[in-house]
Amino acid sequence: MRIISLNAWGGAMFDELARWLDNCDADILCLQEVTHTPTAHGWTRFDDAERSLPQRADLLADVRSRLPHHHGLFTASDSGPVHDLEHRPHHQDFGLATFVTEALAIVGLRSAFVHGSYAEHHDGWPSEDRPRAALAVRVFDRRAQRFVTVVNLHGLRNAHGKTDTPARRAQAEQLASLITDVSEKGDLTVVCGDFNLLPGSETFQILAGLGLVDLVREADTRTSRYLKPVRHASYLLVSEPAAVERFEIVTAPEVSDHRALMLDLRH
């Protein structure tokens, strides 16, 4: 089974991302920063106090069209205003998506907020302290005859950096609670996503208490599109390192300002 995690950057590099999606061969694809705008397609522009970025209006639909034999699961953390290329306003949902191949049986599914609660921003997007959700899916892998729980997370962003804060500790505790609720005894559990944390964060101690081992550690998970000096963001943890056939932090092609994390599990 192949599991891939990627912060898709709202589809800002969609031409490159689309070509990569056609060949990534993921059984489970976990994406962060996924957009959904019911009233628009093509390109929109996202603006907050710090950034102005091109985004796909409906990255969720874009990816679903590229992965027609996957179930596309989506949970919104918040929503707010964007403008299309004709400067018309739209209201866009922002969140997480997990795509699961039809070859796997989905036997459990849950999303939960790990920071805050769903919010609609009518007067503009805040630059920090936005709500964050996690999306968990439990599948039965017929080929390996085992249950696998995969949890997709986009962690709290703080403009002051990625150091530990009380809010991040509370987020880790909420995440641990979700993992415990969804996974069952004997499951192989994978937790992945853009954690927005430094490698030494207490979050990893909390997750280690559940038997989860971080495979990324101090590695660079950013691409050349990211210009800031701190290169830590995305992580992937597993409950059974012996079940890992291969783990790769994908450096090419570049499809976002984050590198994809690719995990192949033994059959």
N, C-alpha and C positions, 0 to 999 in steps of 0.2 A: 504494500500500500504506500502511495506517495502522498504526503501532506506538505502543502506549501503555504507560507504566510507572507503577506506583503502589505505594507502601507501603500495604497494605490495613488496617493496624492491627489485624490479627486479626479483622476484621469488626465492630469495636466500633460502627460506624455502619451496620449492615447494611441497615436499611430504606432509607437514602439510597443506599447502595452498590448495592443490588439494582435500584433504579429507574435509576440511572446505567448499570449494565451492560446493561440492555435497550436502550439507545440510544447506546452509546459507539462502535459500528461499528468496533471494532478487528479488524484482520486478525491481529495478534499482540499479545497482552496479557500483559505481564510484571508479576507481582504479587510483592511481598515481604510477609513476616509472614503466611504462610498456615498455617492449622491443619488438622490431620486427626486425628480421634479415632474409631477403628473402633467403639468401644463406646457412643458417645453422638451425639446430634444436638441441634439447637437451641442453647441458650446454656450456656456454662461461665464460670468465673472464673479468671483467671490472677493469681498472686501471686509476687512476689519480694521482696527486701529493700527495694526502693525504690517499688514500684508495686503497685496492685491494679486490674485492668482486666476489664471484661466482654469475652468473646471468643466467637465462634461455635465450637461444638464441632468442626464439620467445614466450614470455609470452602471447602475444596477441592471438596467435593460441592455446596455451595451455588452456587458459581460455575459448575461444570459443568452444573448444571440450568438455569442462565440462558443458557448458551452451548452448546446441544446440537449445533451444527454446527462446533464446535472440538474439536481434540485437546487434552486436559488433561494436561500433563506436570508432575510434581511430584518434588522432591528434598528430603529432610529433612536439616536440619543437626543437630538434637538433639531430644530428647523429655523430657517431664517431667510432673509431677502437676498436674491441674486438678480442679475440683469442679463438678458440675452444679447446677441450681437447687434440687435436693433434697439438696444437700450430699454426694452420693455421689462417691467418688473415681474418676478415670479417668486414663489415661496418654495424653498428647497429643503427636503429632508436629508439629514446627514447621519451616517452611522456605520454599522458593520454588516458584512455579508459573508456567508459561508456557502460554498457550492459543493454539493456532495454527489458523486457519480451515482447513477441509477443502479449500478452493480452492487452497491452497498445498501443494506436494509437500515433505514433510520428507525431506531427503537426508542429514542428519547430526545427531547428538544426543550431547551429553556433559555430565556434571556433574563438578565437582571441588571439593575443599575449598581455599579460599584462606587459611583460618586454622584451625588445629587439625584435629580429626577428629570424626566422629560420636560423640555422648555421650548416655547416658541418665542423667537426673537423678532419683534416687529420693527424695531427702530435701529437695527444693525446688530451684527454678530459681536459678542464680547471677545476680547483677545485672550482671556484666560478664565479659569474656573467654570468652564463649560461642563455639563453633565457627561458622564462616561458610562457605557454599558459593556457587558460581556455577553457573548453568544455561545452557548454550549450545545453540542450535538453528540449523541451516543449512537454508534452504528454497530452492526454485526458484520464482520468481515468473513464471508463464506469461505474464501480461499484459505485463510489462516485459521478459521474456526475459532474466532475470539471476538470479544467486545472491545471496542475502542471508543474512548470519550475524548473529544477534541474541543478545547475552549479557546475562543477567539477574543482578544482583548485589545482595546485602545485606551491606554492609560492617561491619566490626568496630565494636562500640560500646564506648566507654570513658567511665566515669562522670566522668573528669576533663576531658572535652571532646573536640573534634574535631581537635586539632592533630596534626601528624605524630609518629609514634613508630616505633621499629624494627619493631614488629609490623605496623604499617600499611604500611611500605615492603615488608616481606616479602609481605604480602597483595597489594600491587600487582604485585610480580614474579610471584607465582603466577597472578594474573589475566591478566597479559600472556602467560604461557606457555600458558594455556588458550585465549586468543584465537588465538594463533599456531597451536596444534594443530588447532583446529576450522575456522578460515577458510582459504580457498584463494586463490591469486592471482587477482585480478579481482573478488573478492567485494565487495559493498557491506557494510560492517560497522557494526553499531550496538551500543553498550555502554550499558546503562542500569540504574538502580536507586537504592536508598538507600545512598549511599556512606558516610554518616556522616563527612564530611570538610569542611574549609573550602575555599573556591575556590582558594587558593594552594598547595594540597597538592602535594608532590612526586609523588603518584600521577598527576597530570595530565601531568607531564613524562615519566614512564615510558610512559604511554599515547600521548603525542604522538610518542614514538619509533616507534610502530607506525602513525603517520599518522592518529591519531584526534583530532578537533577537538571541544572542549567547547562545546555550544550554550547551556548554562545560565549559566555564569560566576558573576556576583555576585548573581543574581536570588534573590528570596524564594521558597522552595519549600514553605512551611508554611502551614497554614490557621489560622483563628481558634481552633481547638481546642488549638493548641500555644501555651503561655504563656511559654516561655523566650525570652530576647532574641536568641539566635543562630538565624537563620532559614535557614541553609544545611544541606542534607541530601541532596537528590536531584539526580541529574545524568543527562545523556544526551549521548553522544559519537557522532560519525559519521565514517566514513573519506572520504566524498565530500560536502562541504557543497553542491556544485553540484546534487546530486540531491535536495536538500530543497525541497519545494514550500511547506511550512508547518511551523513549529514553535511550539507554544503551551504555556505553563505555565498549566494550567487553574485559574482562581480560583473558578469556580462551575459546578455545585453542589459543596458541600463534602461529601466522602464518607469522609474520614479526617482524621487530623491532618497528613497530607501532601497537597500538591497533585499531581494527575496531570500527567505530561509526555506531550504528544501530538505525534507526528511523522508528517507526511504526505510520502511520497516521490513524486517525479515518475514518471509511467508511462514 
